[in-house]
Amino acid sequence: MAHYAILNMSNVVTKVISGKDEGDGDTNWELFYQEMFKQICKRTSYNTRGGIHKLGGIPFRKNYAGVGYTYDTTRDAFIPPKPYNSWILNDETCNWEPPIKPPIEGKEYQWDEDNKKWI
């Protein structure tokens, strides 16, 4: 089973569906679902996060799409919503990262956007 992201005219994901695998018949399933929903459709990989396929396969479009993600045509990648204005997009993973790393790995911190620090 494959997954497909349905996009609005701004390339923002409005819905993610389960659908037919690419090799299932001679149909271009992206075009099929695009016609069905009357919106842009792009396949997404459930097992891809941050440009890594968690089962060791080939990563696809950097991240599994979710509602509110943006499809970047230049990067051919799904990018999650930006959590804070100060965070920076990592071009390799297409995920947002804080301007400074948390002080101690393994501990839980919360980002303070007003003061641009971890608490």
Stockholm file with secondary structure:
# STOCKHOLM 1.0

chainA/1-119         MAHYAILNMSNVVTKVISGKDEGDGDTNWELFYQEMFKQICKRTSYNTRGGIHKLGGIPFRKNYAGVGYTYDTTRDAFIPPKPYNSWILNDETCNWEPPIKPPIEGKEYQWDEDNKKWI
#=GR chainA/1-119 SS CEEEEEECTTSBEEEEEEECCTTSSSCCHHHHHHHHHTSEEEEECTTEETTEETTSSCCCSSSCCCTTCEEETTTTEEECCCSSTTCEEETTTTEEECSSCCSSTTSCCCEETTTTEEC
#=GC SS_cons         CEEEEEECTTSBEEEEEEECCTTSSSCCHHHHHHHHHTSEEEEECTTEETTEETTSSCCCSSSCCCTTCEEETTTTEEECCCSSTTCEEETTTTEEECSSCCSSTTSCCCEETTTTEEC
//
